[in-house]
Amino acid sequence: MQLATLLLKYLQSDLVHHRKELIKFGWNHLKREDSASKQWAFVNVCHFLDAYQAPEKIILQVPLKFICQ
């Protein structure tokens, strides 16, 4: 998860064709029971949203998932 986050942060232009897989990867980790994995998943999804344009519907779901956990 940490590596995926660093890749998003520093290689966002190289990964633009893999956006769908990247957000699925991060989003699936938000559902994990492991708290460390879940925390890195939030960081990962935030870096994804910073790097790539996303619909407001998806952007608003991230804080709601964080609040409702």
C-alpha positions in Angstrom: 0.0 0.0 0.0 2.8 2.4 0.9 4.6 1.6 -2.4 1.4 2.3 -4.4 1.0 5.6 -2.6 4.5 6.6 -3.4 4.0 5.6 -7.1 0.9 7.8 -7.2 2.7 10.7 -5.6 5.8 10.7 -7.9 4.8 8.9 -11.1 1.3 10.1 -11.7 1.9 11.0 -15.3 3.3 7.5 -16.0 0.3 5.8 -14.4 -2.5 7.8 -16.0 -3.6 4.8 -18.1 -4.0 2.7 -15.0 -6.3 5.0 -13.1 -9.2 2.6 -12.8 -7.1 -0.2 -11.4 -5.3 2.2 -9.0 -8.5 3.5 -7.5 -10.0 0.0 -7.2 -6.8 -1.1 -5.4 -7.0 1.8 -2.9 -10.7 1.5 -2.5 -10.6 -2.2 -1.7 -8.1 -1.6 1.0 -10.5 0.9 2.7 -12.7 -2.1 3.5 -9.9 -4.1 5.3 -10.0 -4.8 9.1 -6.3 -4.0 9.5 -6.0 -0.4 10.7 -2.6 0.3 9.3 -3.7 -0.9 5.9 -6.9 1.1 6.1 -4.9 4.3 7.1 -2.5 3.9 4.1 -5.5 3.3 1.9 -7.0 6.7 2.9 -3.6 8.3 2.1 -3.5 6.4 -1.2 -7.0 7.5 -2.2 -6.2 11.1 -1.3 -3.1 11.1 -3.4 -5.1 9.6 -6.3 -7.8 12.3 -6.0 -5.0 14.9 -5.9 -3.3 13.5 -9.0 -6.3 12.7 -11.2 -9.7 14.4 -11.8 -12.6 12.5 -10.2 -16.3 13.1 -10.1 -17.5 15.0 -7.0 -19.6 11.9 -6.1 -16.4 9.9 -5.5 -14.5 12.7 -3.8 -17.3 13.1 -1.2 -17.4 9.4 -0.4 -13.9 9.4 1.0 -14.6 11.7 4.0 -17.9 9.8 4.6 -16.0 6.5 4.7 -13.5 8.0 7.1 -16.3 9.4 9.4 -18.4 6.3 9.3 -15.7 3.7 10.1 
